[in-house]
Amino acid sequence: MTYCLGIVTSAGLVMAADSRTNAGVDYISTHQKLFDFSRPGEGVILLCTSGNLSATQGTLTLLRHDLNTGAETNLHSLPSLYEVARYVGAKARQIQDQDRPWLEKDGIDFQCSFLLGGQIKGEDPALYLIYSQGNCIQASKDTPFLQIGETKYGKPILDRILAFDTPLEAAAKCALLSIDSTMKSNISVGPPINLIMYEANTFKIRYELSLKLGAPYLNQIRKLWEISLNQAFDRMPNIDWEHYLEVPGEVETTD
């Protein structure tokens, strides 16, 4: 499993991903899941991957091949991020169509998905979720984040904190706390954690980091977050049992 998320705001974009692909009793493996295909000065293209590892790696190989050979259609030749999203989806379908019969024969899940974030000159920053079938959806001002992989544990903080006008630094911090919350609850998500923060209209990546297991900052935010949650919990009023206590024998009826 994996957990990747993207956040788009009025100030730019945040992309984050864990690196764990397997977490068995005696076997833990990691692979990079956040990739930078940007062309400084022209366009920023960031891609997160989730799902069947051979399918996502095969898709990335095709994308790199088109770039390296100067194919007429490639990540850098398309005029909009939406067209880039459709192009990535088409490559994912190509890989799955090649391998589907053999994977289905052995009952292997071949599904994969991608997060695409960035900015092409002439457009605002944008964020897309590309499904295994090749179609996509776009994040909006009302829902400024998208997730793939093990999404449920890290979603509550995103729902409560994020808005389209959230400062970019705060969005980056929220992304790390979302991933840390997921790691706390699910062993299949783990470091290194890769994080990129992109400032709108700069067309270059200035802020990028990789946090390994035991990284001081990861340890610090986990400890402070747990302390803060406990303090907030202690401030919650106790349940007023007497106010909501039902009178014995009274049964609500309807006509």
C-alpha positions in Angstrom: 0.0 0.0 0.0 1.0 3.6 -0.1 -0.2 7.1 0.7 0.2 10.1 -1.6 -1.5 13.5 -1.6 -1.5 16.7 -3.4 -2.7 20.1 -2.2 -3.4 23.1 -4.5 -3.9 26.6 -3.1 -4.0 30.1 -4.3 -0.2 30.3 -3.6 0.9 27.1 -5.2 1.1 23.4 -4.8 2.2 20.7 -2.3 2.9 17.1 -3.3 3.8 14.4 -0.7 4.3 10.7 -0.7 5.5 7.9 1.4 7.9 5.2 0.0 6.7 1.9 1.4 5.5 -0.7 -1.1 5.4 -3.8 1.1 5.2 -4.4 4.9 5.2 -8.1 5.6 6.3 -9.7 8.8 9.9 -10.3 7.6 10.0 -8.2 4.4 9.7 -4.4 4.1 10.5 -2.7 0.8 10.5 0.9 -0.3 10.3 2.6 -3.7 10.2 6.2 -4.7 6.6 7.4 -5.5 7.0 11.1 -6.1 8.7 12.1 -9.4 9.7 15.5 -10.8 9.4 15.9 -14.6 9.6 19.7 -14.6 11.2 21.9 -17.2 12.5 24.9 -15.3 11.2 28.2 -16.6 8.6 26.5 -18.8 6.5 24.1 -16.7 6.3 22.2 -13.5 5.1 18.6 -13.7 5.0 16.4 -10.5 3.7 12.9 -10.5 2.8 10.6 -7.5 2.1 6.9 -8.1 0.0 4.2 -6.3 -1.1 0.7 -7.0 0.5 -2.2 -8.8 4.2 -1.4 -8.8 5.0 -3.0 -12.2 2.1 -1.0 -13.8 3.3 2.3 -12.3 7.0 1.6 -13.1 6.0 0.6 -16.7 4.0 3.8 -17.1 7.0 5.9 -15.9 9.3 4.0 -18.3 7.0 4.9 -21.2 6.9 8.6 -20.1 10.6 8.8 -19.9 11.1 7.0 -23.2 9.0 9.6 -25.0 10.9 12.4 -23.4 14.3 10.9 -24.2 13.5 10.1 -27.8 11.8 13.4 -28.5 8.5 11.8 -29.4 6.0 14.2 -30.9 3.7 13.8 -27.9 5.5 13.9 -24.5 5.3 15.4 -21.1 6.9 18.6 -22.3 5.1 19.1 -25.6 1.6 19.3 -24.3 0.1 22.8 -23.9 -2.1 22.1 -20.8 -1.9 20.1 -17.6 -5.2 18.5 -18.4 -3.7 17.1 -21.6 -0.8 15.9 -19.7 -3.2 14.1 -17.3 -4.9 12.4 -20.3 -1.6 11.5 -21.8 -0.4 9.8 -18.5 -3.7 8.0 -18.3 -3.3 6.7 -21.9 0.2 5.3 -21.0 -1.2 3.6 -17.9 -3.9 1.9 -20.0 -1.3 0.8 -22.5 0.8 -1.0 -19.8 -2.3 -2.5 -18.2 -3.7 -3.7 -21.6 -0.4 -5.5 -22.2 -0.3 -7.3 -18.8 -3.9 -7.6 -17.9 -4.6 -11.2 -19.2 -1.7 -12.7 -17.4 -2.3 -10.8 -14.1 -6.0 -11.6 -14.2 -5.1 -15.3 -14.7 -3.2 -15.4 -11.4 -5.6 -13.1 -9.6 -3.2 -10.2 -9.2 -4.5 -6.7 -8.8 -3.2 -4.6 -11.7 -4.9 -1.4 -10.8 -2.9 1.8 -10.5 -3.5 5.5 -10.0 -1.6 8.8 -10.2 -1.6 12.3 -8.8 -0.5 14.9 -11.3 0.3 18.4 -10.0 2.0 21.4 -11.5 1.7 24.5 -13.7 2.1 25.0 -17.4 2.8 28.6 -18.6 -0.4 30.4 -19.3 -2.3 28.4 -16.7 -2.8 28.5 -13.0 -1.4 25.7 -10.8 -3.6 22.6 -11.0 -3.9 19.1 -9.5 -5.4 16.0 -11.1 -6.2 12.4 -9.9 -5.7 10.0 -12.8 -7.6 6.7 -12.3 -6.5 3.3 -13.4 -8.9 3.5 -16.4 -7.1 6.6 -17.7 -9.8 9.2 -16.9 -9.2 12.0 -14.4 -10.7 14.5 -12.0 -9.4 17.9 -11.0 -9.1 19.5 -7.5 -11.1 22.6 -7.0 -11.3 25.6 -4.7 -14.0 23.8 -2.7 -11.9 20.6 -2.5 -8.2 21.7 -2.7 -6.7 18.3 -2.1 -6.6 14.8 -3.7 -5.3 11.5 -2.3 -4.4 8.1 -3.5 -3.6 4.9 -1.7 -4.4 4.5 2.0 -6.4 7.7 2.3 -8.7 7.3 5.2 -6.4 7.9 8.2 -4.9 11.1 6.9 -8.1 12.7 5.6 -9.6 14.2 8.8 -6.9 16.7 9.3 -7.1 17.8 5.6 -10.9 18.2 5.9 -10.6 20.4 9.0 -7.5 22.5 8.2 -7.2 23.1 4.5 -8.9 25.8 2.4 -7.9 27.2 -1.0 -6.4 30.3 0.8 -4.4 28.3 3.3 -0.8 29.6 3.3 1.6 27.3 1.4 3.8 26.6 4.4 0.8 25.6 6.4 -0.4 23.3 3.6 3.0 21.6 3.6 2.9 21.1 7.3 -0.6 19.7 7.1 0.5 17.3 4.4 3.3 15.9 6.7 0.9 15.6 9.6 -1.6 13.7 7.4 1.1 11.2 6.3 2.3 10.9 9.9 -1.3 10.1 11.1 -1.5 7.5 8.4 1.8 5.9 9.4 0.6 5.8 13.1 -2.4 3.8 12.1 -1.2 1.6 9.2 2.1 -0.2 8.9 1.8 -0.4 5.1 2.7 3.4 4.9 6.2 4.4 5.9 9.2 6.6 5.3 11.2 8.0 3.6 8.6 10.7 3.1 9.1 12.9 0.1 7.7 16.4 0.0 7.7 19.2 -2.6 6.4 22.7 -2.2 5.9 24.7 -5.4 5.3 28.5 -5.4 2.9 29.6 -8.1 4.3 31.3 -11.3 7.9 30.6 -10.4 8.2 27.6 -12.8 10.9 26.0 -10.7 11.1 23.8 -7.6 12.8 25.5 -4.7 11.6 23.5 -1.8 12.1 19.7 -1.7 13.0 17.3 1.0 13.1 13.6 1.9 12.6 12.6 5.6 14.0 9.2 6.5 13.0 6.9 9.4 14.0 8.7 12.7 14.3 12.1 11.1 14.3 14.7 13.9 11.6 16.8 12.3 9.3 13.8 11.9 9.8 12.8 15.5 9.2 16.4 16.6 5.9 17.0 14.8 4.6 13.5 15.9 5.4 14.2 19.5 3.9 17.8 19.4 0.8 16.6 17.5 0.1 13.9 20.0 0.6 16.3 22.9 -1.7 18.9 21.2 -4.4 16.3 20.5 -4.4 15.1 24.1 -4.6 18.7 25.4 -7.5 19.4 23.0 -9.2 16.2 24.2 -8.9 17.2 27.8 -10.5 20.6 27.1 -13.6 18.9 25.7 -16.6 19.1 28.1 -17.7 15.9 29.7 -21.0 14.3 28.5 -24.0 15.8 30.3 -25.6 12.4 31.0 -28.4 13.9 33.1 -29.6 16.2 30.4 -30.0 13.4 27.8 -31.1 10.7 30.2 -34.3 9.1 29.0 -37.2 8.7 31.5 -37.8 5.0 32.1 -41.1 3.8 30.5 -41.5 6.7 28.1 -41.6 5.5 24.5 -41.8 8.0 21.6 -44.8 7.2 19.4 -45.9 8.5 16.0 -49.5 8.9 14.7 
